Amino acid sequence: MITNRDFLGYFSKNKPNPTDVSRMIRIFGYSPQETVFKDTLFLYGDFTIFETPKFVVAISGYCMNEINANLVERLELIPTQVMNSLDGLFRLIHYNYEKRILLLTCDYFAKRTIYYRAMMDEIIFSNNTSILANWGDREPELDISGLQHFAGYAYTPAPHTLFKNVYEIPFGSYMTIKLGEDPQIKKYWSVPVVKQKKISYPETTNELKNLIQESVSRTIKVIDGVPGFFCSGGLDTSSVIWAGSKILKDKIRTYTVGFNLSDTALNKEYDEANYANTINNHFSADANVTHIDGKIAKKLLLPAIFAMEKPSGDALNTYFVLNSIKNEKHILSGTGGDEIFYGVVFYPLLKWMRKRKLMGIIPNPLRRIISNAFVKSDKLSRRVLAAYMNNNLVSLYSTWRTQQSRYELLKYFSEEYSSNLYNEQKEFEEMLLAFKDIPLSTQISYLTLRDIVAGVQLRDIEHMSGKFGIFVWSPLLSKKILEFMYSLPFNEIAIPNVSKPLLQNAMQSEFPEEIMRRSKRGFIIPMQVWLEKDLRFLAERIIKDGKHKELGYWRHERLLELLAELKKPRVGYTFFKIWNVIVAYIWCRMHLIEKRETPPSVSIEEWLG
């Protein structure tokens, strides 16, 4: 698949090695345009260039702001202020000719990621981690910390990748580089600190609707053409479609993925096509619905995992949707709604706030005994109880967010790969220390935006959409919408067991009753069902037959225990632990062992051998 979304930058006193450039061209699938500045900065790809006698700014993607000489000058003097004023889907490169200082950054949610590799005499940066890992004929090596994070969270948070010495610029950050010195990364965007105000219905709900419509309108104005829309029949994508229908004169085009499962009950649980059809009919949309079964998933598995710059346990759903889209350059999605509008991710916070008073009744010594007894448990429910007994929101969040605790990882990895394990609770505590005076709801919203939206969803969308040449926009992730939601007292919005109460209130007259009363669920593919039938051979070959031993990362006896647990009722996170091993094995074998430039052309059965 040829796409002009790929790019590479090379910053050095020397010219790039022709062998590396040739490999880049083979991986990109086309020969990108080369632009050279002062024989030190080499850019490959499609960029919009703005040049002054002292500076150059190169932008890849779409920036909603006008780039002029004043902005270019100010970007070096006050980068935080200038970057906070920019919006869009872009990567930005700022180069000072005289001082030979390079600044790299991207939009505040890192919807356009930048990976980099830094050495004393050269800096290479790209959207492709494999090119960076192999640059200079180096052998790609595994970053153990990246693999540990993936096993714990089902994704690898920035700045880590699974390639040693290859890093990601975190969202809301910029990096400055001077040759011969270590790169410096600074934050330019973080939790919006806004004064809270009282809620006044219906003014508050009307304001929310206006902000959604304004953000969708702004997005549509900046793109070249009429976009398509993801449609799951959920509240978030439906709200974006509603706003688009108010703006566009053309018929709305929507895209939905459904599933064909033989079990009627399971099909009802996973397949959202019926809800999507309700929305499509309501807005008289040009609906495009694709149904996928286990056999189709099997064919798409290798190219989908190969497309991941970092392995992800949640990226296949994005690949399936994008693979179903034809003749679209821009798509609008509802990404971020759950985290911004207080969806199901906030239920643990509500429970914690209610139980906090009850915990005060239990004597501290008894709470400590219970907490210490359960904190190292393999069972998530017991670790959650330990967090409640700690009366600590950080402990609760880290427990809820982590699929495997560090104590489980000690049994999960081989001895070599379980050394120097990270401490997930310490990471969360360090993050929240700076936000101690901010409301708890804002803290949790920011963490979920960082971990789930920026860390998983947007990164998966970026990697996958680039392979199809599609730009996916997320208009709900507007700074204005964020600041508006953070200005409203959480205790006046939150309703126990009601997802996104304010958005529901705002949209109740816009959608059919069936959509308003449907239970909240994310777009989940039936991988657990497929692993029991069409994809069962993956677990059999990779885990039971021990093919994973080729890599040496995992303890075989522990993986066999997990396989046995799958046969029990209420397996909980066990399935995800097994699925993550399968994804990591396939990804690492392709990128670290075989060092592939393209995905295998044979079936996955034949490739596994």
C-alpha positions in Angstrom: 0.0 0.0 0.0 1.5 3.3 -1.0 0.9 6.3 1.2 2.4 9.8 1.4 2.0 9.8 5.1 5.4 8.4 5.8 8.3 10.7 6.5 11.9 10.6 7.8 14.3 13.3 9.0 18.1 13.1 9.3 20.0 15.7 11.3 23.8 15.4 11.1 27.0 17.0 9.9 27.3 14.1 7.4 25.1 13.0 4.6 22.8 10.0 5.2 24.1 6.6 4.0 22.7 5.7 0.6 22.0 2.1 1.9 19.8 3.5 4.7 18.0 5.8 2.2 17.4 2.8 -0.2 15.9 0.7 2.7 13.6 3.6 3.6 12.4 3.8 0.0 11.7 0.1 0.0 9.7 0.3 3.2 7.8 3.4 2.2 6.9 1.8 -1.1 7.8 4.9 -3.1 10.6 7.4 -3.4 9.7 10.4 -1.2 10.8 14.0 -2.0 14.1 15.0 -0.5 14.6 18.5 1.0 18.0 19.6 2.3 18.7 22.6 4.6 22.3 23.8 5.0 23.6 20.3 4.4 22.7 19.3 7.9 18.9 18.6 7.9 17.6 16.1 5.4 13.8 15.6 5.1 12.1 12.9 3.2 8.4 13.1 2.6 5.6 15.5 1.8 6.1 18.8 3.8 4.7 22.3 3.7 7.8 24.5 4.0 8.0 28.1 5.5 11.4 29.6 5.4 13.0 32.9 6.7 16.6 34.0 6.7 17.2 32.4 10.1 14.6 29.6 10.4 12.7 27.0 8.5 9.5 25.3 9.6 8.4 22.1 7.9 4.9 20.7 8.6 3.7 17.2 7.7 -0.1 16.9 7.8 -2.7 19.5 8.5 -2.3 22.5 10.8 -5.4 24.6 11.3 -3.3 27.8 12.0 -1.6 30.1 9.6 2.1 29.7 9.6 3.8 33.1 9.2 7.1 34.8 9.9 6.0 36.0 13.3 4.9 32.5 14.4 8.2 31.0 13.2 10.2 33.6 15.2 8.0 33.1 18.4 8.3 29.3 18.2 11.9 29.4 19.3 11.4 32.1 21.9 8.2 30.9 23.6 7.6 27.4 22.2 5.1 26.4 25.0 2.8 29.3 24.3 3.0 29.0 20.5 2.5 25.2 20.5 -0.6 25.6 22.8 -2.1 27.8 20.1 -1.8 25.3 17.3 -4.4 22.7 16.4 -4.8 20.0 13.7 -3.2 16.7 12.7 0.5 17.5 12.1 4.1 17.0 12.8 6.2 20.2 13.0 10.0 20.6 12.5 11.6 24.0 13.4 15.2 24.5 12.5 17.4 27.4 13.5 20.1 27.8 10.8 22.5 30.0 12.9 22.4 28.0 16.1 21.8 24.7 14.4 19.1 23.8 16.9 16.3 21.5 15.9 12.8 21.5 17.5 10.5 18.5 16.9 6.8 18.4 18.0 3.4 17.3 17.0 -0.3 18.2 17.8 -1.1 18.2 21.5 -2.6 14.7 21.6 0.2 13.2 19.4 -2.3 12.1 16.7 0.8 12.3 14.5 3.5 10.4 16.4 7.3 11.1 16.1 9.8 8.4 16.9 13.5 9.2 17.1 17.0 7.6 17.5 19.7 9.9 18.9 23.5 9.4 18.7 26.3 11.8 19.2 26.7 12.9 15.6 23.3 12.2 14.2 19.6 12.3 15.0 17.1 10.3 12.9 13.3 10.7 13.3 10.4 9.1 11.6 6.9 7.7 11.9 8.5 4.2 11.2 10.3 2.6 14.2 11.7 -0.3 12.0 13.7 2.2 9.9 15.2 3.8 13.0 16.0 0.4 14.6 17.9 -0.8 11.5 19.6 2.5 10.7 23.3 2.3 9.9 23.1 -1.5 9.4 22.6 -1.9 13.1 20.9 -5.1 14.4 17.5 -4.3 15.9 17.5 -5.1 19.6 14.6 -5.6 22.0 13.9 -3.0 24.7 13.1 -5.1 27.7 11.3 -2.2 29.4 9.0 -1.8 26.4 8.1 -5.5 26.4 7.4 -5.4 30.2 5.1 -2.4 29.8 3.2 -4.1 26.9 2.6 -7.2 29.1 1.4 -5.0 31.9 -0.8 -2.5 30.1 -1.4 -4.2 26.7 0.4 -1.2 25.1 3.8 0.4 25.4 3.6 4.0 26.7 5.8 6.8 25.4 8.7 7.3 25.5 9.2 3.5 25.3 9.1 1.3 22.1 10.0 -2.3 21.7 13.2 -1.3 19.9 16.3 -0.5 22.0 17.4 3.1 21.6 14.3 4.1 19.6 11.9 6.4 21.5 8.6 8.3 21.1 8.1 11.9 21.8 5.2 11.9 24.4 2.0 13.7 23.7 1.8 17.4 24.5 5.6 17.6 24.4 8.4 19.0 22.2 12.0 18.0 21.8 15.0 20.3 21.1 18.2 18.9 19.7 21.7 20.2 19.3 24.3 17.9 17.7 26.7 16.5 20.3 24.2 17.0 23.1 21.4 14.9 24.6 17.9 15.7 23.3 15.8 17.8 25.7 12.1 17.0 26.0 9.7 19.5 27.6 5.9 19.5 28.2 3.9 22.2 26.5 0.4 20.9 27.1 -1.0 19.1 30.2 -4.2 19.2 32.3 -6.2 22.3 31.6 -6.7 24.1 35.0 -10.0 26.0 34.8 -12.2 27.6 37.4 -15.3 25.4 38.1 -18.8 26.8 37.6 -22.3 25.8 38.5 -24.3 23.7 36.1 -27.4 25.4 34.7 -29.7 23.3 32.6 -30.5 23.7 29.7 -27.8 26.3 29.1 -25.0 23.9 29.9 -26.3 21.1 27.6 -26.8 23.6 24.8 -23.3 24.9 25.2 -21.9 21.4 24.9 -23.9 20.8 21.7 -22.6 24.1 20.3 -19.0 23.1 21.1 -19.3 19.7 19.4 -20.8 21.3 16.4 -18.1 24.0 16.3 -15.3 21.5 16.5 -16.8 19.3 13.8 -17.3 22.3 11.6 -13.8 23.5 12.1 -12.5 20.1 11.2 -14.5 19.9 8.0 -13.4 23.3 6.9 -9.7 22.5 7.1 -9.8 19.2 5.1 -9.9 19.1 1.3 -13.2 17.4 0.5 -16.2 15.8 2.2 -15.3 13.3 5.0 -16.7 10.0 5.9 -17.8 9.1 9.4 -17.2 6.1 11.6 -20.6 4.8 12.9 -20.9 2.3 15.8 -24.4 3.4 16.9 -22.8 4.7 20.1 -23.3 8.1 21.6 -19.9 9.5 20.7 -19.8 8.6 16.9 -23.6 9.5 16.7 -22.9 13.0 18.1 -20.2 13.6 15.5 -22.5 12.4 12.8 -25.3 14.7 14.1 -22.9 17.7 14.0 -21.8 16.7 10.5 -25.3 16.5 9.3 -25.9 20.1 10.4 -23.0 21.3 8.3 -22.7 19.2 5.2 -25.1 19.5 2.3 -24.0 16.2 0.9 -25.4 12.9 2.2 -23.5 11.6 5.2 -21.3 8.6 4.4 -20.8 6.2 7.3 -18.6 3.1 7.9 -19.4 0.2 10.3 -17.9 -3.1 11.0 -20.1 -6.0 12.2 -19.4 -9.6 13.0 -20.8 -12.9 11.8 -20.9 -15.3 14.7 -22.7 -18.6 14.7 -23.9 -18.1 18.3 -26.9 -15.7 18.2 -26.3 -14.5 21.8 -22.6 -13.9 21.2 -23.4 -12.1 17.9 -25.8 -9.8 19.8 -23.1 -9.1 22.4 -20.4 -8.1 19.9 -22.2 -6.9 16.7 -23.1 -3.2 16.8 -24.4 -3.1 13.2 -28.1 -3.0 14.3 -27.5 0.2 16.4 -25.4 1.6 13.5 -28.3 1.0 11.1 -30.6 2.9 13.5 -28.4 5.9 13.3 -27.9 5.5 9.5 -31.6 5.4 9.0 -32.2 8.4 11.3 -29.8 10.6 9.3 -30.6 9.0 5.9 -26.9 8.2 5.6 -25.1 6.4 2.8 -24.2 3.4 5.0 -21.3 1.1 4.3 -21.4 -2.0 6.6 -18.8 -4.7 6.5 -19.1 -8.0 8.3 -16.1 -10.0 9.5 -15.7 -13.5 10.6 -12.9 -15.6 12.0 -11.7 -16.6 8.5 -11.4 -13.0 7.3 -9.6 -12.1 10.6 -7.1 -14.8 10.0 -6.2 -13.4 6.6 -5.8 -9.9 8.0 -3.8 -10.8 11.1 -0.3 -10.7 9.7 -0.5 -7.4 7.8 -2.4 -5.8 10.7 0.3 -6.8 13.3 3.1 -5.9 10.9 1.6 -2.4 10.6 1.9 -1.7 14.3 5.0 0.5 15.1 4.6 -0.8 18.6 2.5 -4.0 19.4 -0.9 -3.3 20.7 -3.5 -5.7 22.0 -6.3 -3.4 20.8 -5.3 -2.3 17.3 -7.0 -5.0 15.2 -10.4 -3.4 15.5 -9.0 -0.2 14.0 -7.4 -2.1 11.1 -10.6 -4.0 10.4 -12.6 -0.8 10.1 -10.0 1.0 8.0 -9.6 -2.0 5.7 -13.4 -1.8 4.9 -13.1 1.9 3.7 -12.8 2.6 0.0 -12.2 6.0 -1.7 -12.0 8.1 1.4 -9.2 10.4 2.4 -10.7 11.8 5.6 -12.8 10.1 8.3 -14.3 11.6 11.5 -14.4 9.5 14.6 -15.8 9.7 18.1 -12.5 8.8 19.8 -12.1 10.3 23.3 -15.8 10.6 24.2 -15.7 8.0 27.0 -12.8 9.8 28.8 -14.0 13.4 28.3 -17.8 12.9 29.0 -17.3 10.6 32.1 -18.2 7.3 30.6 -17.7 3.8 32.1 -14.0 4.5 32.8 -15.2 6.7 35.7 -17.3 4.1 37.4 -14.3 3.0 39.6 -14.0 6.7 40.7 -17.6 6.9 41.7 -17.4 3.7 43.7 -14.2 4.9 45.4 -15.8 8.2 46.4 -18.8 6.3 47.9 -16.7 3.7 49.6 -14.2 6.2 51.0 -16.4 7.0 53.9 -17.1 3.3 54.6 -13.3 2.7 54.7 -13.1 5.2 57.5 -15.1 2.8 59.7 -12.5 0.0 59.4 -9.5 0.5 61.8 -6.3 1.4 60.0 -4.3 -1.7 61.3 -7.0 -4.0 59.9 -7.1 -2.1 56.6 -3.3 -2.5 56.3 -3.5 -6.3 57.0 -6.1 -6.8 54.3 -4.3 -4.6 51.8 -1.0 -6.4 52.4 -2.6 -9.8 52.1 -4.2 -9.0 48.7 -2.0 -6.5 46.9 0.2 -9.3 45.4 -2.7 -11.5 44.4 -3.1 -12.9 40.8 -6.8 -12.0 41.0 -7.8 -8.5 40.0 -10.8 -8.3 42.4 -8.5 -8.9 45.3 -6.0 -6.3 44.2 -8.9 -3.8 43.8 -10.0 -4.6 47.4 -6.4 -3.9 48.5 -6.5 -0.6 46.7 -9.8 0.3 48.5 -8.3 -0.6 51.8 -5.4 1.7 51.1 -8.0 4.5 50.6 -5.8 5.7 47.8 -7.1 6.7 44.4 -3.7 6.3 42.7 -3.5 2.7 43.9 -7.1 2.1 42.7 -6.4 3.6 39.3 -3.1 1.8 38.7 -4.8 -1.5 39.8 -7.8 -1.0 37.5 -5.6 0.1 34.5 -3.0 -2.7 34.8 -3.8 -6.0 33.2 -0.9 -7.7 35.0 0.7 -6.5 38.1 4.5 -6.5 38.5 4.1 -9.5 40.8 2.4 -11.4 38.1 5.1 -10.4 35.5 7.8 -12.0 37.7 6.1 -15.3 37.0 5.2 -14.5 33.4 8.7 -13.6 32.0 11.8 -15.6 32.0 14.4 -14.6 34.5 16.4 -12.5 32.1 13.3 -10.4 31.1 11.8 -10.0 34.5 14.7 -8.1 36.0 14.4 -4.4 36.8 10.6 -4.4 36.5 8.9 -1.0 36.5 6.7 0.0 39.3 3.3 1.0 37.9 2.0 2.6 41.1 5.1 4.7 41.4 4.7 5.9 37.8 1.1 7.0 38.6 2.1 8.7 41.9 4.7 10.7 40.1 2.2 11.8 37.5 -0.4 12.8 40.0 2.0 14.7 42.3 1.9 17.7 40.0 -1.9 17.6 40.0 -2.6 17.3 43.7 -4.7 20.5 43.8 -6.8 19.5 40.7 -10.2 17.8 41.2 -10.1 14.0 41.2 -12.3 13.7 38.2 -9.9 15.9 36.2 -7.0 13.8 37.3 -8.7 10.5 36.2 -9.8 12.1 32.9 -6.3 13.2 32.2 -4.8 9.8 33.0 -7.3 8.0 30.9 -6.7 10.4 28.0 -3.0 9.8 28.4 -3.2 6.0 28.8 -6.2 4.9 26.8 -6.7 7.7 24.2 -3.2 9.0 23.4 -1.4 5.8 24.5 -3.6 3.3 22.7 -6.4 4.5 20.5 -4.9 7.5 18.7 -1.6 5.7 18.2 -3.3 2.7 16.8 -5.4 4.9 14.5 -2.2 6.7 13.4 -0.3 3.6 12.6 -3.1 1.8 10.8 -4.6 4.8 8.9 -1.2 5.6 7.5 -1.1 2.2 5.8 -4.4 3.0 4.0 -3.6 6.7 3.2 -6.5 7.9 5.4 -6.6 10.8 7.8 -8.7 10.0 10.9 -9.9 13.1 12.8 -11.2 13.1 16.4 -13.2 16.4 16.8 -14.4 15.5 20.4 -10.7 15.9 21.5 -11.1 19.7 21.3 -9.4 21.9 23.9 -12.5 23.9 24.2 -14.6 20.8 24.9 -12.0 19.6 27.4 -11.9 22.9 29.3 -15.7 23.1 29.3 -16.1 19.6 30.8 -13.3 20.3 33.4 -15.1 23.5 34.4 -18.2 21.5 35.6 -18.2 20.0 39.1 -18.0 16.2 38.7 -20.4 15.5 41.6 -23.1 17.5 39.8 -22.6 15.6 36.6 -22.0 12.0 37.7 -24.8 9.6 38.1 -24.1 6.1 39.3 -24.2 3.5 36.5 -25.1 6.1 33.9 -22.5 6.6 31.2 -21.9 10.2 29.9 -24.9 11.7 31.7 -24.3 15.3 30.4 -23.9 14.1 26.8 -27.0 11.9 27.1 -29.0 14.9 28.5 -27.7 17.1 25.6 -28.5 14.6 22.8 -31.8 13.0 24.1 -33.9 14.9 21.6 -31.5 14.2 18.6 -31.4 10.4 18.6 -33.9 7.6 18.6 -34.8 6.2 22.0 -33.1 2.9 21.2 -29.7 4.6 21.0 -30.2 6.6 24.2 -31.1 3.5 26.3 -28.5 1.1 24.9 -25.8 -0.1 27.3 -22.4 1.3 26.9 -19.7 -0.8 25.3 -16.6 -0.1 23.3 -15.9 -1.5 19.9 -14.6 -4.9 20.9 -13.7 -7.6 18.3 -14.7 -11.2 19.3 -11.1 -12.4 19.5 -11.8 -14.6 22.4 -14.6 -16.4 20.4 -12.3 -16.7 17.4 -9.4 -18.1 19.5 -11.7 -20.9 20.5 -12.4 -21.8 16.9 -10.9 -20.3 13.7 -7.8 -18.9 15.5 -7.3 -21.7 18.0 -4.2 -22.8 16.2 -2.5 -19.6 17.3 -2.6 -20.5 21.0 -1.8 -24.2 20.2 1.3 -23.5 18.0 2.7 -20.4 19.7 2.0 -21.3 23.4 1.2 -25.0 23.8 3.7 -26.3 21.3 6.3 -23.8 22.6 7.1 -21.8 19.5 7.4 -18.7 21.8 10.6 -20.4 23.1 12.4 -19.1 19.9 12.4 -15.7 21.5 13.0 -16.8 25.1 10.9 -14.0 26.7 8.3 -16.0 28.6 8.1 -18.8 31.1 6.6 -21.8 29.3 5.0 -23.3 32.5 3.2 -20.0 33.3 1.8 -19.7 29.8 0.5 -23.3 30.0 -1.2 -22.3 33.3 -2.9 -19.4 31.6 -4.1 -21.6 28.7 -5.7 -24.0 31.3 -7.4 -21.0 33.0 -9.2 -20.2 29.7 -11.3 -23.3 30.1 -12.7 -22.0 33.4 -15.7 -19.7 33.7 -15.1 -15.9 34.2 -11.6 -15.9 32.9 -11.3 -12.1 33.3 -7.9 -10.8 32.1 -6.6 -14.3 31.3 -7.6 -14.1 27.6 -5.9 -10.7 27.2 -2.7 -12.1 28.7 -2.7 -14.9 26.2 -3.6 -12.7 23.3 -0.8 -10.2 24.2 1.7 -13.1 24.0 0.4 -14.0 20.6 0.6 -10.4 19.3 4.1 -9.9 20.9 5.5 -13.1 19.4 4.2 -12.4 15.9 5.4 -8.7 16.1 8.9 -9.5 17.5 9.5 -12.4 15.1 8.7 -10.2 12.1 10.6 -7.1 13.2 13.4 -8.4 15.5 14.2 -11.9 14.1 13.3 -11.7 10.4 13.8 -7.9 10.1 11.0 -7.7 7.5 10.4 -4.8 5.3 7.0 -6.1 4.2 4.5 -8.4 5.8 4.7 -12.1 4.9 2.9 -13.0 1.7 2.0 -16.5 2.8 -0.8 -17.7 5.1 -0.2 -17.4 8.9 -0.3 -21.2 9.2 2.5 -21.5 6.7 4.4 -18.6 8.2 4.3 -20.1 11.7 5.7 -23.4 10.3 
